[in-house]
Amino acid sequence: MDLFDVELGGRDDEGADAGGRWSWCGVITVGIFILLAMLISWVFGLVGRIF
């Protein structure tokens, strides 16, 4: 992974790789979506206990 690689799919200067590589931007984006899903689940659980 390259810290400054923001393009989707990573850089292609090493030839064709099977499967491709993840950039830091992709890893951070997926991590944010996972944390957001956990937060939404926690909020709905809290609201369900209150009402």
Contacts in CASP RR format, 6 or more apart in sequence:
PFRMAT RR
TARGET T0000
AUTHOR 0000-0000-0000
METHOD contacts of the structure
MODEL  1
MDLFDVELGGRDDEGADAGGRWSWCGVITVGIFILLAMLISWVFGLVGRI
F
1 21 0 8 1.000
1 22 0 8 1.000
1 23 0 8 1.000
1 24 0 8 1.000
1 27 0 8 1.000
2 10 0 8 1.000
2 11 0 8 1.000
2 23 0 8 1.000
2 24 0 8 1.000
3 24 0 8 1.000
4 24 0 8 1.000
5 11 0 8 1.000
5 23 0 8 1.000
5 24 0 8 1.000
5 25 0 8 1.000
6 23 0 8 1.000
6 25 0 8 1.000
7 23 0 8 1.000
7 25 0 8 1.000
8 23 0 8 1.000
8 25 0 8 1.000
8 26 0 8 1.000
9 20 0 8 1.000
9 21 0 8 1.000
9 22 0 8 1.000
9 23 0 8 1.000
10 20 0 8 1.000
10 21 0 8 1.000
10 22 0 8 1.000
10 23 0 8 1.000
END
